[in-house]
Amino acid sequence: MDTVAGGLDGALQKAFTRPIPKSAGARMRYLVKQLKGTRPVAGLLGITQRTVERYVKDQIKRPRPDLAARMENEVAKRWQPQIRAKAKQTAATTTGIVIDARARLGYTAAPGTTDDARLRHLTVALPPEYAARLFATRDAGGSEQQLRDIAAEGLQEIYFKDRGRRAQGLLVEFTDVEQVEFDL
């Protein structure tokens, strides 16, 4: 994943106890059940109600690539909400979250030190308060930049400053994210 939001979603999907439906028909039936009808699903996916009905009856088996991606995205958003909520709660209160990032990190430091942005690959366990802030911002519809700022602050405090024991005055920010993944 190259976005923090996508990485958070991927971490929550690892907590699922059952796999997401694979076939187009199974995905469409799940969406119809969740949204309580074919008309809301048609509006959500931007297709006709008749097309939804044909997928439900397995008369159409292979959707267009863009429709397949939208279906997969919508099913993944709604799949196992209680498991997703429990995983968020556990990460935000007890276990924290592990960030694995390959990114260019920019530094603002004391005079006489280097502040050149460097490409780094870091795997750091962040405490529960950062997991809580990340999930709260994601759920509130926060921007990708806000999520990156929280993740960079977590790396700054835990990895670079060692919880305030060194590098006083150092500020860290993501300037270019190549890959970021999270694990609960």
Rosetta constraint file for C-alpha pairs under 8 A:
AtomPair CA 1 CA 6 HARMONIC 5.98 0.50
AtomPair CA 1 CA 7 HARMONIC 5.68 0.50
AtomPair CA 1 CA 179 HARMONIC 5.50 0.50
AtomPair CA 1 CA 180 HARMONIC 5.66 0.50
AtomPair CA 1 CA 181 HARMONIC 6.28 0.50
AtomPair CA 2 CA 6 HARMONIC 7.28 0.50
AtomPair CA 2 CA 7 HARMONIC 7.54 0.50
AtomPair CA 2 CA 177 HARMONIC 6.32 0.50
AtomPair CA 2 CA 178 HARMONIC 5.71 0.50
AtomPair CA 2 CA 179 HARMONIC 4.54 0.50
AtomPair CA 2 CA 180 HARMONIC 5.65 0.50
AtomPair CA 3 CA 7 HARMONIC 6.23 0.50
AtomPair CA 3 CA 144 HARMONIC 7.14 0.50
AtomPair CA 3 CA 177 HARMONIC 7.56 0.50
AtomPair CA 3 CA 179 HARMONIC 7.42 0.50
AtomPair CA 3 CA 180 HARMONIC 6.57 0.50
AtomPair CA 4 CA 8 HARMONIC 6.20 0.50
AtomPair CA 4 CA 144 HARMONIC 6.68 0.50
AtomPair CA 4 CA 147 HARMONIC 6.30 0.50
AtomPair CA 4 CA 148 HARMONIC 6.41 0.50
AtomPair CA 4 CA 180 HARMONIC 6.36 0.50
AtomPair CA 4 CA 181 HARMONIC 7.46 0.50
AtomPair CA 5 CA 9 HARMONIC 6.30 0.50
AtomPair CA 5 CA 138 HARMONIC 6.82 0.50
AtomPair CA 5 CA 144 HARMONIC 6.66 0.50
AtomPair CA 5 CA 147 HARMONIC 7.22 0.50
AtomPair CA 6 CA 10 HARMONIC 6.10 0.50
AtomPair CA 7 CA 11 HARMONIC 6.23 0.50
AtomPair CA 7 CA 180 HARMONIC 6.14 0.50
AtomPair CA 7 CA 181 HARMONIC 4.66 0.50
AtomPair CA 7 CA 182 HARMONIC 5.54 0.50
AtomPair CA 8 CA 12 HARMONIC 6.41 0.50
AtomPair CA 8 CA 135 HARMONIC 7.81 0.50
AtomPair CA 8 CA 181 HARMONIC 7.30 0.50
AtomPair CA 8 CA 182 HARMONIC 5.98 0.50
AtomPair CA 9 CA 13 HARMONIC 6.26 0.50
AtomPair CA 10 CA 14 HARMONIC 6.50 0.50
AtomPair CA 10 CA 181 HARMONIC 7.53 0.50
AtomPair CA 10 CA 182 HARMONIC 7.32 0.50
AtomPair CA 11 CA 15 HARMONIC 7.08 0.50
AtomPair CA 11 CA 181 HARMONIC 7.43 0.50
AtomPair CA 11 CA 182 HARMONIC 5.38 0.50
AtomPair CA 11 CA 183 HARMONIC 5.10 0.50
AtomPair CA 11 CA 184 HARMONIC 6.28 0.50
AtomPair CA 12 CA 16 HARMONIC 7.22 0.50
AtomPair CA 12 CA 84 HARMONIC 5.91 0.50
AtomPair CA 12 CA 87 HARMONIC 6.85 0.50
AtomPair CA 12 CA 88 HARMONIC 7.60 0.50
AtomPair CA 12 CA 184 HARMONIC 7.62 0.50
AtomPair CA 13 CA 76 HARMONIC 7.86 0.50
AtomPair CA 13 CA 84 HARMONIC 7.65 0.50
AtomPair CA 15 CA 83 HARMONIC 7.01 0.50
AtomPair CA 15 CA 84 HARMONIC 7.00 0.50
AtomPair CA 15 CA 87 HARMONIC 6.70 0.50
AtomPair CA 16 CA 80 HARMONIC 6.87 0.50
AtomPair CA 16 CA 83 HARMONIC 6.43 0.50
AtomPair CA 16 CA 84 HARMONIC 7.30 0.50
AtomPair CA 17 CA 83 HARMONIC 7.75 0.50
AtomPair CA 20 CA 75 HARMONIC 7.56 0.50
AtomPair CA 20 CA 76 HARMONIC 7.02 0.50
AtomPair CA 20 CA 79 HARMONIC 7.00 0.50
AtomPair CA 21 CA 26 HARMONIC 5.80 0.50
AtomPair CA 21 CA 27 HARMONIC 5.58 0.50
AtomPair CA 22 CA 26 HARMONIC 6.89 0.50
AtomPair CA 22 CA 27 HARMONIC 6.86 0.50
AtomPair CA 23 CA 27 HARMONIC 6.23 0.50
AtomPair CA 23 CA 61 HARMONIC 7.59 0.50
AtomPair CA 24 CA 28 HARMONIC 6.07 0.50
AtomPair CA 24 CA 55 HARMONIC 6.81 0.50
AtomPair CA 24 CA 61 HARMONIC 6.13 0.50
AtomPair CA 24 CA 62 HARMONIC 6.69 0.50
AtomPair CA 24 CA 63 HARMONIC 6.99 0.50
AtomPair CA 24 CA 68 HARMONIC 7.37 0.50
AtomPair CA 24 CA 71 HARMONIC 7.86 0.50
AtomPair CA 25 CA 29 HARMONIC 6.08 0.50
AtomPair CA 25 CA 55 HARMONIC 5.04 0.50
AtomPair CA 25 CA 56 HARMONIC 5.18 0.50
AtomPair CA 25 CA 57 HARMONIC 7.14 0.50
AtomPair CA 25 CA 58 HARMONIC 5.49 0.50
AtomPair CA 25 CA 60 HARMONIC 7.78 0.50
AtomPair CA 25 CA 61 HARMONIC 6.72 0.50
AtomPair CA 26 CA 30 HARMONIC 6.18 0.50
AtomPair CA 26 CA 56 HARMONIC 7.38 0.50
AtomPair CA 27 CA 31 HARMONIC 6.30 0.50
AtomPair CA 27 CA 71 HARMONIC 6.89 0.50
AtomPair CA 27 CA 72 HARMONIC 7.41 0.50
AtomPair CA 27 CA 75 HARMONIC 6.59 0.50
AtomPair CA 28 CA 32 HARMONIC 6.14 0.50
AtomPair CA 28 CA 52 HARMONIC 7.02 0.50
AtomPair CA 28 CA 55 HARMONIC 6.41 0.50
AtomPair CA 28 CA 56 HARMONIC 5.91 0.50
AtomPair CA 28 CA 71 HARMONIC 7.39 0.50
AtomPair CA 29 CA 33 HARMONIC 6.15 0.50
AtomPair CA 29 CA 55 HARMONIC 7.98 0.50
AtomPair CA 29 CA 56 HARMONIC 5.44 0.50
AtomPair CA 30 CA 34 HARMONIC 6.15 0.50
AtomPair CA 30 CA 75 HARMONIC 7.41 0.50
AtomPair CA 31 CA 35 HARMONIC 5.95 0.50
AtomPair CA 31 CA 41 HARMONIC 6.53 0.50
AtomPair CA 31 CA 74 HARMONIC 7.84 0.50
AtomPair CA 31 CA 75 HARMONIC 6.60 0.50
AtomPair CA 32 CA 36 HARMONIC 5.52 0.50
AtomPair CA 32 CA 37 HARMONIC 5.06 0.50
AtomPair CA 32 CA 38 HARMONIC 5.56 0.50
AtomPair CA 32 CA 40 HARMONIC 7.93 0.50
AtomPair CA 32 CA 41 HARMONIC 6.18 0.50
AtomPair CA 33 CA 37 HARMONIC 6.75 0.50
AtomPair CA 35 CA 40 HARMONIC 6.31 0.50
AtomPair CA 35 CA 41 HARMONIC 6.64 0.50
AtomPair CA 36 CA 40 HARMONIC 7.64 0.50
AtomPair CA 37 CA 41 HARMONIC 6.87 0.50
AtomPair CA 38 CA 42 HARMONIC 6.10 0.50
AtomPair CA 38 CA 49 HARMONIC 5.86 0.50
AtomPair CA 38 CA 52 HARMONIC 6.21 0.50
AtomPair CA 38 CA 53 HARMONIC 6.81 0.50
AtomPair CA 39 CA 43 HARMONIC 6.29 0.50
AtomPair CA 39 CA 49 HARMONIC 5.46 0.50
AtomPair CA 40 CA 44 HARMONIC 6.08 0.50
AtomPair CA 41 CA 45 HARMONIC 6.10 0.50
AtomPair CA 41 CA 49 HARMONIC 7.75 0.50
AtomPair CA 41 CA 52 HARMONIC 7.31 0.50
AtomPair CA 42 CA 46 HARMONIC 5.70 0.50
AtomPair CA 42 CA 47 HARMONIC 4.97 0.50
AtomPair CA 42 CA 48 HARMONIC 5.40 0.50
AtomPair CA 42 CA 49 HARMONIC 5.15 0.50
AtomPair CA 42 CA 51 HARMONIC 7.87 0.50
AtomPair CA 42 CA 52 HARMONIC 6.24 0.50
AtomPair CA 43 CA 47 HARMONIC 6.63 0.50
AtomPair CA 43 CA 48 HARMONIC 7.64 0.50
AtomPair CA 45 CA 67 HARMONIC 7.25 0.50
AtomPair CA 45 CA 70 HARMONIC 6.68 0.50
AtomPair CA 45 CA 71 HARMONIC 7.16 0.50
AtomPair CA 47 CA 51 HARMONIC 6.61 0.50
AtomPair CA 47 CA 52 HARMONIC 7.35 0.50
AtomPair CA 48 CA 52 HARMONIC 6.59 0.50
AtomPair CA 49 CA 53 HARMONIC 6.35 0.50
AtomPair CA 50 CA 54 HARMONIC 6.25 0.50
AtomPair CA 51 CA 55 HARMONIC 6.36 0.50
AtomPair CA 52 CA 56 HARMONIC 6.26 0.50
AtomPair CA 53 CA 57 HARMONIC 6.31 0.50
AtomPair CA 54 CA 58 HARMONIC 6.17 0.50
AtomPair CA 54 CA 59 HARMONIC 5.09 0.50
AtomPair CA 54 CA 60 HARMONIC 5.88 0.50
AtomPair CA 55 CA 59 HARMONIC 5.88 0.50
AtomPair CA 55 CA 60 HARMONIC 5.11 0.50
AtomPair CA 55 CA 61 HARMONIC 6.78 0.50
AtomPair CA 63 CA 67 HARMONIC 6.01 0.50
AtomPair CA 63 CA 68 HARMONIC 5.52 0.50
AtomPair CA 64 CA 68 HARMONIC 6.00 0.50
AtomPair CA 65 CA 69 HARMONIC 6.19 0.50
AtomPair CA 66 CA 70 HARMONIC 6.34 0.50
AtomPair CA 67 CA 71 HARMONIC 6.07 0.50
AtomPair CA 68 CA 72 HARMONIC 6.12 0.50
AtomPair CA 69 CA 73 HARMONIC 6.09 0.50
AtomPair CA 70 CA 74 HARMONIC 6.13 0.50
AtomPair CA 71 CA 75 HARMONIC 6.12 0.50
AtomPair CA 72 CA 76 HARMONIC 6.03 0.50
AtomPair CA 73 CA 77 HARMONIC 6.23 0.50
AtomPair CA 74 CA 78 HARMONIC 6.56 0.50
AtomPair CA 75 CA 79 HARMONIC 5.85 0.50
AtomPair CA 80 CA 84 HARMONIC 6.30 0.50
AtomPair CA 81 CA 85 HARMONIC 6.08 0.50
AtomPair CA 82 CA 86 HARMONIC 6.10 0.50
AtomPair CA 83 CA 87 HARMONIC 6.16 0.50
AtomPair CA 84 CA 88 HARMONIC 6.26 0.50
AtomPair CA 85 CA 89 HARMONIC 6.11 0.50
AtomPair CA 86 CA 90 HARMONIC 6.12 0.50
AtomPair CA 87 CA 91 HARMONIC 6.17 0.50
AtomPair CA 87 CA 184 HARMONIC 7.48 0.50
AtomPair CA 88 CA 92 HARMONIC 6.00 0.50
AtomPair CA 88 CA 132 HARMONIC 7.73 0.50
AtomPair CA 88 CA 135 HARMONIC 7.12 0.50
AtomPair CA 89 CA 93 HARMONIC 6.07 0.50
AtomPair CA 89 CA 132 HARMONIC 7.99 0.50
AtomPair CA 90 CA 94 HARMONIC 5.58 0.50
AtomPair CA 90 CA 95 HARMONIC 6.21 0.50
AtomPair CA 90 CA 96 HARMONIC 7.65 0.50
AtomPair CA 91 CA 95 HARMONIC 4.87 0.50
AtomPair CA 91 CA 96 HARMONIC 4.45 0.50
AtomPair CA 91 CA 97 HARMONIC 6.04 0.50
AtomPair CA 91 CA 128 HARMONIC 5.86 0.50
AtomPair CA 91 CA 131 HARMONIC 6.09 0.50
AtomPair CA 91 CA 132 HARMONIC 7.25 0.50
AtomPair CA 91 CA 184 HARMONIC 6.19 0.50
AtomPair CA 92 CA 96 HARMONIC 5.89 0.50
AtomPair CA 92 CA 128 HARMONIC 4.56 0.50
AtomPair CA 92 CA 129 HARMONIC 6.15 0.50
AtomPair CA 92 CA 130 HARMONIC 7.57 0.50
AtomPair CA 92 CA 131 HARMONIC 5.09 0.50
AtomPair CA 92 CA 132 HARMONIC 4.29 0.50
AtomPair CA 93 CA 128 HARMONIC 5.45 0.50
AtomPair CA 93 CA 129 HARMONIC 7.41 0.50
AtomPair CA 93 CA 132 HARMONIC 7.48 0.50
AtomPair CA 94 CA 128 HARMONIC 6.00 0.50
AtomPair CA 95 CA 127 HARMONIC 7.16 0.50
AtomPair CA 95 CA 128 HARMONIC 6.10 0.50
AtomPair CA 95 CA 184 HARMONIC 7.36 0.50
AtomPair CA 96 CA 125 HARMONIC 7.11 0.50
AtomPair CA 96 CA 126 HARMONIC 5.74 0.50
AtomPair CA 96 CA 127 HARMONIC 4.54 0.50
AtomPair CA 96 CA 128 HARMONIC 3.76 0.50
AtomPair CA 96 CA 129 HARMONIC 7.30 0.50
AtomPair CA 96 CA 130 HARMONIC 7.34 0.50
AtomPair CA 96 CA 131 HARMONIC 5.64 0.50
AtomPair CA 96 CA 184 HARMONIC 6.83 0.50
AtomPair CA 97 CA 125 HARMONIC 5.86 0.50
AtomPair CA 97 CA 126 HARMONIC 5.32 0.50
AtomPair CA 97 CA 127 HARMONIC 6.62 0.50
AtomPair CA 97 CA 128 HARMONIC 6.78 0.50
AtomPair CA 97 CA 130 HARMONIC 7.78 0.50
AtomPair CA 97 CA 131 HARMONIC 5.69 0.50
AtomPair CA 97 CA 182 HARMONIC 6.72 0.50
AtomPair CA 97 CA 183 HARMONIC 5.92 0.50
AtomPair CA 97 CA 184 HARMONIC 4.92 0.50
AtomPair CA 98 CA 123 HARMONIC 6.94 0.50
AtomPair CA 98 CA 124 HARMONIC 5.64 0.50
AtomPair CA 98 CA 125 HARMONIC 4.19 0.50
AtomPair CA 98 CA 126 HARMONIC 5.78 0.50
AtomPair CA 98 CA 182 HARMONIC 5.48 0.50
AtomPair CA 98 CA 183 HARMONIC 5.07 0.50
AtomPair CA 98 CA 184 HARMONIC 6.33 0.50
AtomPair CA 99 CA 122 HARMONIC 7.70 0.50
AtomPair CA 99 CA 123 HARMONIC 5.60 0.50
AtomPair CA 99 CA 124 HARMONIC 5.44 0.50
AtomPair CA 99 CA 125 HARMONIC 6.33 0.50
AtomPair CA 99 CA 126 HARMONIC 7.15 0.50
AtomPair CA 99 CA 180 HARMONIC 7.09 0.50
AtomPair CA 99 CA 181 HARMONIC 5.93 0.50
AtomPair CA 99 CA 182 HARMONIC 4.66 0.50
AtomPair CA 99 CA 183 HARMONIC 6.68 0.50
AtomPair CA 100 CA 121 HARMONIC 7.34 0.50
AtomPair CA 100 CA 122 HARMONIC 5.69 0.50
AtomPair CA 100 CA 123 HARMONIC 4.25 0.50
AtomPair CA 100 CA 124 HARMONIC 6.59 0.50
AtomPair CA 100 CA 180 HARMONIC 5.68 0.50
AtomPair CA 100 CA 181 HARMONIC 5.17 0.50
AtomPair CA 100 CA 182 HARMONIC 6.15 0.50
AtomPair CA 101 CA 120 HARMONIC 7.80 0.50
AtomPair CA 101 CA 121 HARMONIC 5.61 0.50
AtomPair CA 101 CA 122 HARMONIC 5.38 0.50
AtomPair CA 101 CA 123 HARMONIC 6.45 0.50
AtomPair CA 101 CA 177 HARMONIC 7.61 0.50
AtomPair CA 101 CA 178 HARMONIC 7.79 0.50
AtomPair CA 101 CA 179 HARMONIC 5.69 0.50
AtomPair CA 101 CA 180 HARMONIC 4.26 0.50
AtomPair CA 101 CA 181 HARMONIC 6.36 0.50
AtomPair CA 102 CA 119 HARMONIC 7.07 0.50
AtomPair CA 102 CA 120 HARMONIC 5.60 0.50
AtomPair CA 102 CA 121 HARMONIC 4.19 0.50
AtomPair CA 102 CA 122 HARMONIC 6.46 0.50
AtomPair CA 102 CA 177 HARMONIC 6.46 0.50
AtomPair CA 102 CA 178 HARMONIC 5.61 0.50
AtomPair CA 102 CA 179 HARMONIC 5.14 0.50
AtomPair CA 102 CA 180 HARMONIC 6.31 0.50
AtomPair CA 103 CA 119 HARMONIC 5.50 0.50
AtomPair CA 103 CA 120 HARMONIC 5.65 0.50
AtomPair CA 103 CA 121 HARMONIC 6.58 0.50
AtomPair CA 103 CA 174 HARMONIC 6.69 0.50
AtomPair CA 103 CA 175 HARMONIC 7.45 0.50
AtomPair CA 103 CA 176 HARMONIC 5.57 0.50
AtomPair CA 103 CA 177 HARMONIC 4.26 0.50
AtomPair CA 103 CA 178 HARMONIC 5.34 0.50
AtomPair CA 103 CA 179 HARMONIC 6.70 0.50
AtomPair CA 103 CA 180 HARMONIC 7.84 0.50
AtomPair CA 104 CA 117 HARMONIC 6.04 0.50
AtomPair CA 104 CA 118 HARMONIC 5.19 0.50
AtomPair CA 104 CA 119 HARMONIC 4.08 0.50
AtomPair CA 104 CA 120 HARMONIC 6.13 0.50
AtomPair CA 104 CA 174 HARMONIC 6.14 0.50
AtomPair CA 104 CA 175 HARMONIC 5.57 0.50
AtomPair CA 104 CA 176 HARMONIC 4.94 0.50
AtomPair CA 104 CA 177 HARMONIC 6.28 0.50
AtomPair CA 104 CA 178 HARMONIC 7.92 0.50
AtomPair CA 105 CA 117 HARMONIC 5.28 0.50
AtomPair CA 105 CA 118 HARMONIC 5.60 0.50
AtomPair CA 105 CA 119 HARMONIC 6.37 0.50
AtomPair CA 105 CA 120 HARMONIC 7.10 0.50
AtomPair CA 105 CA 172 HARMONIC 6.52 0.50
AtomPair CA 105 CA 173 HARMONIC 5.61 0.50
AtomPair CA 105 CA 174 HARMONIC 4.78 0.50
AtomPair CA 105 CA 175 HARMONIC 5.64 0.50
AtomPair CA 105 CA 176 HARMONIC 7.16 0.50
AtomPair CA 106 CA 115 HARMONIC 6.91 0.50
AtomPair CA 106 CA 116 HARMONIC 6.58 0.50
AtomPair CA 106 CA 117 HARMONIC 4.24 0.50
AtomPair CA 106 CA 118 HARMONIC 6.86 0.50
AtomPair CA 106 CA 172 HARMONIC 5.69 0.50
AtomPair CA 106 CA 173 HARMONIC 5.19 0.50
AtomPair CA 106 CA 174 HARMONIC 6.22 0.50
AtomPair CA 106 CA 175 HARMONIC 5.95 0.50
AtomPair CA 107 CA 114 HARMONIC 8.00 0.50
AtomPair CA 107 CA 115 HARMONIC 4.92 0.50
AtomPair CA 107 CA 116 HARMONIC 6.70 0.50
AtomPair CA 107 CA 117 HARMONIC 6.33 0.50
AtomPair CA 107 CA 170 HARMONIC 6.89 0.50
AtomPair CA 107 CA 171 HARMONIC 5.63 0.50
AtomPair CA 107 CA 172 HARMONIC 4.78 0.50
AtomPair CA 107 CA 173 HARMONIC 6.63 0.50
AtomPair CA 108 CA 115 HARMONIC 5.64 0.50
AtomPair CA 108 CA 169 HARMONIC 7.97 0.50
AtomPair CA 108 CA 170 HARMONIC 5.73 0.50
AtomPair CA 108 CA 171 HARMONIC 4.98 0.50
AtomPair CA 108 CA 172 HARMONIC 6.59 0.50
AtomPair CA 109 CA 113 HARMONIC 6.39 0.50
AtomPair CA 109 CA 114 HARMONIC 7.22 0.50
AtomPair CA 109 CA 115 HARMONIC 6.24 0.50
AtomPair CA 109 CA 169 HARMONIC 6.16 0.50
AtomPair CA 109 CA 170 HARMONIC 4.64 0.50
AtomPair CA 109 CA 171 HARMONIC 6.50 0.50
AtomPair CA 110 CA 169 HARMONIC 6.50 0.50
AtomPair CA 110 CA 170 HARMONIC 7.00 0.50
AtomPair CA 117 CA 175 HARMONIC 7.77 0.50
AtomPair CA 124 CA 155 HARMONIC 7.20 0.50
AtomPair CA 124 CA 158 HARMONIC 7.83 0.50
AtomPair CA 124 CA 159 HARMONIC 6.97 0.50
AtomPair CA 126 CA 130 HARMONIC 6.34 0.50
AtomPair CA 126 CA 131 HARMONIC 7.19 0.50
AtomPair CA 126 CA 154 HARMONIC 6.41 0.50
AtomPair CA 126 CA 155 HARMONIC 7.58 0.50
AtomPair CA 126 CA 158 HARMONIC 6.93 0.50
AtomPair CA 127 CA 131 HARMONIC 6.89 0.50
AtomPair CA 128 CA 132 HARMONIC 6.10 0.50
AtomPair CA 129 CA 133 HARMONIC 6.22 0.50
AtomPair CA 130 CA 134 HARMONIC 6.06 0.50
AtomPair CA 130 CA 150 HARMONIC 7.20 0.50
AtomPair CA 130 CA 151 HARMONIC 7.53 0.50
AtomPair CA 130 CA 154 HARMONIC 6.38 0.50
AtomPair CA 131 CA 135 HARMONIC 6.16 0.50
AtomPair CA 132 CA 136 HARMONIC 5.95 0.50
AtomPair CA 133 CA 137 HARMONIC 6.02 0.50
AtomPair CA 133 CA 150 HARMONIC 7.37 0.50
AtomPair CA 134 CA 138 HARMONIC 6.12 0.50
AtomPair CA 134 CA 147 HARMONIC 6.21 0.50
AtomPair CA 134 CA 150 HARMONIC 6.68 0.50
AtomPair CA 134 CA 151 HARMONIC 7.56 0.50
AtomPair CA 135 CA 139 HARMONIC 5.98 0.50
AtomPair CA 136 CA 140 HARMONIC 6.07 0.50
AtomPair CA 137 CA 141 HARMONIC 6.38 0.50
AtomPair CA 137 CA 142 HARMONIC 5.01 0.50
AtomPair CA 137 CA 146 HARMONIC 7.63 0.50
AtomPair CA 137 CA 147 HARMONIC 6.93 0.50
AtomPair CA 138 CA 142 HARMONIC 5.40 0.50
AtomPair CA 138 CA 143 HARMONIC 7.83 0.50
AtomPair CA 138 CA 147 HARMONIC 7.33 0.50
AtomPair CA 142 CA 146 HARMONIC 6.24 0.50
AtomPair CA 142 CA 147 HARMONIC 7.07 0.50
AtomPair CA 143 CA 147 HARMONIC 6.55 0.50
AtomPair CA 144 CA 148 HARMONIC 6.16 0.50
AtomPair CA 145 CA 149 HARMONIC 6.09 0.50
AtomPair CA 146 CA 150 HARMONIC 6.38 0.50
AtomPair CA 147 CA 151 HARMONIC 6.26 0.50
AtomPair CA 148 CA 152 HARMONIC 5.97 0.50
AtomPair CA 148 CA 173 HARMONIC 7.88 0.50
AtomPair CA 148 CA 174 HARMONIC 6.58 0.50
AtomPair CA 149 CA 153 HARMONIC 6.03 0.50
AtomPair CA 149 CA 173 HARMONIC 6.60 0.50
AtomPair CA 149 CA 174 HARMONIC 7.30 0.50
AtomPair CA 150 CA 154 HARMONIC 6.22 0.50
AtomPair CA 151 CA 155 HARMONIC 6.31 0.50
AtomPair CA 152 CA 156 HARMONIC 5.99 0.50
AtomPair CA 152 CA 172 HARMONIC 6.12 0.50
AtomPair CA 152 CA 173 HARMONIC 5.26 0.50
AtomPair CA 152 CA 174 HARMONIC 6.08 0.50
AtomPair CA 153 CA 157 HARMONIC 6.14 0.50
AtomPair CA 153 CA 172 HARMONIC 6.77 0.50
AtomPair CA 153 CA 173 HARMONIC 7.36 0.50
AtomPair CA 154 CA 158 HARMONIC 5.97 0.50
AtomPair CA 154 CA 159 HARMONIC 7.90 0.50
AtomPair CA 155 CA 159 HARMONIC 5.20 0.50
AtomPair CA 155 CA 160 HARMONIC 6.61 0.50
AtomPair CA 155 CA 172 HARMONIC 7.80 0.50
AtomPair CA 156 CA 160 HARMONIC 4.96 0.50
AtomPair CA 156 CA 161 HARMONIC 5.96 0.50
AtomPair CA 156 CA 170 HARMONIC 7.70 0.50
AtomPair CA 156 CA 171 HARMONIC 6.78 0.50
AtomPair CA 156 CA 172 HARMONIC 5.61 0.50
AtomPair CA 157 CA 161 HARMONIC 4.96 0.50
AtomPair CA 157 CA 162 HARMONIC 6.09 0.50
AtomPair CA 157 CA 163 HARMONIC 5.24 0.50
AtomPair CA 157 CA 164 HARMONIC 6.74 0.50
AtomPair CA 158 CA 162 HARMONIC 4.88 0.50
AtomPair CA 158 CA 163 HARMONIC 5.18 0.50
AtomPair CA 159 CA 163 HARMONIC 7.78 0.50
AtomPair CA 160 CA 166 HARMONIC 7.75 0.50
AtomPair CA 160 CA 167 HARMONIC 7.00 0.50
AtomPair CA 161 CA 165 HARMONIC 6.15 0.50
AtomPair CA 161 CA 166 HARMONIC 5.02 0.50
AtomPair CA 161 CA 167 HARMONIC 5.22 0.50
AtomPair CA 161 CA 168 HARMONIC 6.95 0.50
AtomPair CA 161 CA 170 HARMONIC 7.52 0.50
AtomPair CA 162 CA 166 HARMONIC 6.23 0.50
AtomPair CA 164 CA 168 HARMONIC 6.96 0.50
